[in-house]
Amino acid sequence: MMTRGVNKEYIFNDKFQRDMILKIIEEKMQEEPFKVVAYCVMGNHLHLIIHTDKQTLIEVMKKKYYR
């Protein structure tokens, strides 16, 4: 899976934002049955390799995250 900012704009401007997306992913792993095999967070996009046994990737990714 890859997600990118609109017009390739930066979505992770600093270390805090990059750390926050990893924390959100870690929290979602506690709620949903998936594992992150590999990841790469860059300034304007994010790559994830996700493994899930019971759900499709779409079902995992469409879940909303509310803080």
C-alpha positions in Angstrom: 0.0 0.0 0.0 1.2 3.5 -0.7 -0.4 6.8 0.2 0.8 10.2 -1.0 0.0 13.9 -0.4 -2.2 15.7 -2.9 0.0 17.1 -5.7 2.9 15.3 -4.0 2.8 17.9 -1.2 4.5 17.1 2.1 2.2 15.3 4.6 4.9 14.5 7.2 6.8 17.7 7.8 8.8 16.7 10.8 9.9 13.8 13.1 6.9 14.3 15.3 4.4 13.7 12.4 6.3 10.7 11.2 6.4 9.2 14.7 2.7 10.0 15.1 1.7 8.0 12.0 3.7 5.0 13.2 1.9 5.3 16.6 -1.5 5.4 14.9 -0.6 2.3 12.8 0.6 0.5 16.0 -2.7 1.4 17.8 -4.7 0.1 14.8 -2.8 -3.2 14.9 -4.2 -3.7 18.4 -7.7 -3.2 17.1 -7.5 -5.0 13.7 -6.0 -8.4 12.8 -3.1 -7.3 10.6 0.7 -7.1 10.8 3.0 -4.5 9.2 5.8 -6.5 7.5 7.7 -3.4 6.3 7.2 0.4 6.1 8.9 3.5 4.8 7.7 7.0 5.9 8.9 9.8 3.7 8.0 13.5 3.6 5.3 13.3 1.0 4.3 9.6 1.1 4.2 6.4 3.0 4.7 2.8 2.0 3.3 -0.2 4.0 3.5 -3.9 3.4 0.7 -5.4 5.4 -0.3 -9.0 6.0 -3.8 -9.9 7.1 -5.4 -13.3 7.4 -9.0 -12.6 7.9 -9.7 -9.3 6.2 -9.0 -7.8 2.9 -6.7 -4.8 2.8 -9.6 -2.6 1.9 -11.4 -3.6 5.1 -8.4 -2.8 7.2 -7.7 0.6 5.5 -11.2 1.9 5.4 -11.6 2.0 9.1 -11.7 5.5 10.4 -9.3 6.7 13.1 -10.6 9.2 15.5 -8.6 10.7 18.3 
